[in-house]
Amino acid sequence: MSMPIYNIADDIDLTPAMPAEGRDGGSYRRPIWQDPVENGTIVAVWKAEPGIYNYPGRDLEETFVVVEGEAIYSQAEETPVKIGPGTIVSIAKGVPSRLEILSPFRKLATVIPKP
């Protein structure tokens, strides 16, 4: 048995994720861990190239920590905020959000699906 140790800076096992606005690609993800119960928590790394990523309100809650890069983040009708390494963002179920990635960006996200 091996110890489950991960380095979120590694670019191994990345798969394509949400495209940036107006492009066919732009972001990648790597699942780290998933709770084995139905609708369990998911922990993943998300890496993105500069661009705009719009998220409609989703049936989940997400909390993420910015590890690398800078972005302008906004939620629903709130004033946009510049975020960078060390910033923690929490997104409630059903709340639309937007990330304008300014430089190569990486986050560690915890997602809790809500049926």
ABEGO torsion letter per residue (X at the ends): XBBBBBBAABABGBBBBBBBBGBABGBBBBBABBBABBGBBBBBBBBBBBEBBBBBBBBBBBBBBBABEBBBBBBEABBBBBBBBGBBBBBBBGBBBBBBBABBBBBBBBBBBBX
